[in-house]
Amino acid sequence: MTRGSGLIASRLVLERHGSDGAARVGYFQMMGTQAGAAVPPTTGEPERIGFLLVPGFTLMAFTSAIEPLRLANLLTGRECYRCVLLSRDGGQEVSSGGVPVAVQHAIDDAPSLRAIVVCGGLGSHWYTDRKVLSWLRRLAAGGATLGSICTGSHILARAGLLEGYRCTIHWENLAGFVEAFPQVNATGELFTIDRKRFTCAGGTVAVDLMLHRIAQRHGDALAVEIAEQLLHDRIRPGAARQHAAIQPDPRINRDEVVRALAIMEETLEAPRPIGEIAARTGTSRRKLERLFLQSFACPPARYYMRMRLRRARHLLAQTEMSITEIALACGFVSATHFSKAYRAILGASPRQDRYAQQRSRAGPIGRDSSKGDHE
C-alpha cells in the first residue's frame, strides 16, 4: 500500500468513527506507521503460538490474548495464527476462577513453536517447577520468542529469561517483583516488547498487546478491524502507565488530591510529612486535610499509612523478605512499629497474615480497612 492509500484508510477510519477513529490513527502514527498501512500478506504456514497455562492462571488475560488471534483468522479468511494450549502434564488446567480449560499437549510432546506465552495468575510468584523452567530455557536457547501475561513475568524471571530485557507485570505485583528480581528492568507500563521477549500486565491489556503484534505482522488496518469487532474503542500503546488505564476514582475531583496521592505513592519507602506534601501540591495542610476528609472520610496521614500497609501486604504475599525488611521498605522505623500499625488497621499481625495467605493463596485474613481505597 502506498503512502497515499494509507492516508485514505486513515480518513475512512475518521469518517466512520470520529474521535474514536482519531485515537486509533493517533496510536498508529505514534508507532511510526500509517493507519491502514498494510504489510504484505504472509503465505505458507501460520504462526504457531503456544499458551502455557499454569495453575491458577487468569482467565480474562488468557482469553484477551486468544480472541484477537482468532479474529485475525476469521477476518482474513485464512489461518494467520494457530494457538496451541499447553500445560505441564497435559489434560486440563484450572484457572484462578475455578474454570477448567482443556489443553492439547503436555510440554513433553509440544509441537515446534515460534512463540510461547506464559499465562500467569494467582500464585505465579511462588511458581518453581523445575521441569517447566528448564523447558522454557530450552525454547529460548532454540530461538523462540517468549512472552508472558499477568504474573507470568515471575516465571520467566525465575527461569533467568528476563535479564537484560525490559518487562512489565500487573501493578499489584510490581513491588514484590522488583524486590525478588532486582537485576530485571521492570516497568509499570501496560506491555513491553523487547527483541524476543514480550510481557503484559494482564487483564484486557492482552488485547492491546496482541493487536500491536498483529499490526506489525499483518498491517494496521487489520488491527483496527479486530478492535472494532471486540468493541475495543482505543488501542493503547504499551508505554502507557498502568494507573493511567485504571478507571478514575469518582471520589477524587480535586487536582490537589491527585497530586498528593502521586507524591505518597512515590515516597512509600521514605514517607514525607503531610505539611511538606501539602506545600508541594500548592495548598495548605489544613485545606489538604479537609479535601481528604471530603474524598475518603479520613485524614491524609491515615490514608498514607493505609497505602504503606497495602504495599507491605503485597510484599508479605509475594516475597520471602523478612518482617524487618518489609517494615523498612514501607517506611517504618522498626518491625515493632510496623507490626503494631498493621494489627491496628488490618486486624492481624504481619506474620499471621503471611501465614494465612501462604496457606490459602487467596486474600489475607482480618478486616481490610483499606478496602475501597484509591488504587
Secondary structure in CASP SS format (residue, H / E / C, confidence):
PFRMAT SS
TARGET T0000
AUTHOR 0000-0000-0000
METHOD secondary structure of the structure
MODEL  1
M C 1.00
T C 1.00
R H 1.00
G H 1.00
S H 1.00
G H 1.00
L H 1.00
I H 1.00
A H 1.00
S H 1.00
R H 1.00
L H 1.00
V H 1.00
L H 1.00
E H 1.00
R H 1.00
H H 1.00
G H 1.00
S H 1.00
D H 1.00
G H 1.00
A H 1.00
A H 1.00
R H 1.00
V H 1.00
G H 1.00
Y H 1.00
F H 1.00
Q H 1.00
M H 1.00
M C 1.00
G C 1.00
T C 1.00
Q C 1.00
A C 1.00
G C 1.00
A C 1.00
A C 1.00
V C 1.00
P C 1.00
P C 1.00
T C 1.00
T C 1.00
G C 1.00
E C 1.00
P C 1.00
E E 1.00
R E 1.00
I E 1.00
G E 1.00
F E 1.00
L E 1.00
L E 1.00
V C 1.00
P C 1.00
G C 1.00
F E 1.00
T C 1.00
L H 1.00
M H 1.00
A H 1.00
F H 1.00
T H 1.00
S H 1.00
A H 1.00
I H 1.00
E H 1.00
P H 1.00
L H 1.00
R H 1.00
L H 1.00
A H 1.00
N H 1.00
L H 1.00
L H 1.00
T H 1.00
G C 1.00
R C 1.00
E C 1.00
C C 1.00
Y E 1.00
R E 1.00
C E 1.00
V E 1.00
L E 1.00
L E 1.00
S E 1.00
R C 1.00
D C 1.00
G C 1.00
G C 1.00
Q E 1.00
E E 1.00
V E 1.00
S C 1.00
S C 1.00
G C 1.00
G C 1.00
V C 1.00
P E 1.00
V E 1.00
A E 1.00
V C 1.00
Q C 1.00
H E 1.00
A E 1.00
I H 1.00
D H 1.00
D H 1.00
A C 1.00
P C 1.00
S C 1.00
L C 1.00
R C 1.00
A E 1.00
I E 1.00
V E 1.00
V E 1.00
C E 1.00
G C 1.00
G E 1.00
L C 1.00
G C 1.00
S H 1.00
H H 1.00
W H 1.00
Y C 1.00
T C 1.00
D C 1.00
R H 1.00
K H 1.00
V H 1.00
L H 1.00
S H 1.00
W H 1.00
L H 1.00
R H 1.00
R H 1.00
L H 1.00
A H 1.00
A H 1.00
G C 1.00
G C 1.00
A C 1.00
T E 1.00
L E 1.00
G E 1.00
S E 1.00
I E 1.00
C C 1.00
T C 1.00
G H 1.00
S H 1.00
H H 1.00
I H 1.00
L H 1.00
A H 1.00
R H 1.00
A C 1.00
G C 1.00
L C 1.00
L C 1.00
E C 1.00
G C 1.00
Y C 1.00
R E 1.00
C E 1.00
T E 1.00
I C 1.00
H C 1.00
W H 1.00
E H 1.00
N H 1.00
L H 1.00
A H 1.00
G H 1.00
F H 1.00
V H 1.00
E H 1.00
A H 1.00
F C 1.00
P C 1.00
Q C 1.00
V C 1.00
N E 1.00
A E 1.00
T E 1.00
G C 1.00
E E 1.00
L C 1.00
F E 1.00
T E 1.00
I E 1.00
D E 1.00
R C 1.00
K C 1.00
R E 1.00
F E 1.00
T E 1.00
C E 1.00
A C 1.00
G C 1.00
G C 1.00
T C 1.00
V H 1.00
A H 1.00
V H 1.00
D H 1.00
L H 1.00
M H 1.00
L H 1.00
H H 1.00
R H 1.00
I H 1.00
A H 1.00
Q H 1.00
R H 1.00
H H 1.00
G C 1.00
D H 1.00
A H 1.00
L H 1.00
A H 1.00
V H 1.00
E H 1.00
I H 1.00
A H 1.00
E H 1.00
Q H 1.00
L C 1.00
L C 1.00
H C 1.00
D C 1.00
R C 1.00
I C 1.00
R C 1.00
P C 1.00
G C 1.00
A C 1.00
A C 1.00
R E 1.00
Q H 1.00
H H 1.00
A H 1.00
A H 1.00
I C 1.00
Q C 1.00
P C 1.00
D C 1.00
P C 1.00
R C 1.00
I C 1.00
N C 1.00
R C 1.00
D H 1.00
E H 1.00
V H 1.00
V H 1.00
R H 1.00
A H 1.00
L H 1.00
A H 1.00
I H 1.00
M H 1.00
E H 1.00
E H 1.00
T C 1.00
L C 1.00
E C 1.00
A C 1.00
P C 1.00
R C 1.00
P C 1.00
I H 1.00
G H 1.00
E H 1.00
I H 1.00
A H 1.00
A H 1.00
R H 1.00
T C 1.00
G C 1.00
T C 1.00
S C 1.00
R H 1.00
R H 1.00
K H 1.00
L H 1.00
E H 1.00
R H 1.00
L H 1.00
F H 1.00
L H 1.00
Q H 1.00
S H 1.00
F H 1.00
A C 1.00
C C 1.00
P C 1.00
P H 1.00
A H 1.00
R H 1.00
Y H 1.00
Y H 1.00
M H 1.00
R H 1.00
M H 1.00
R H 1.00
L H 1.00
R H 1.00
R H 1.00
A H 1.00
R H 1.00
H H 1.00
L H 1.00
L H 1.00
A H 1.00
Q H 1.00
T C 1.00
E C 1.00
M C 1.00
S C 1.00
I H 1.00
T H 1.00
E H 1.00
I H 1.00
A H 1.00
L H 1.00
A H 1.00
C C 1.00
G C 1.00
F C 1.00
V C 1.00
S C 1.00
A H 1.00
T H 1.00
H H 1.00
F H 1.00
S H 1.00
K H 1.00
A H 1.00
Y H 1.00
R H 1.00
A H 1.00
I H 1.00
L H 1.00
G C 1.00
A C 1.00
S C 1.00
P H 1.00
R H 1.00
Q H 1.00
D H 1.00
R H 1.00
Y H 1.00
A H 1.00
Q H 1.00
Q H 1.00
R H 1.00
S H 1.00
R C 1.00
A C 1.00
G C 1.00
P C 1.00
I C 1.00
G C 1.00
R C 1.00
D C 1.00
S C 1.00
S C 1.00
K C 1.00
G C 1.00
D C 1.00
H C 1.00
E C 1.00
END
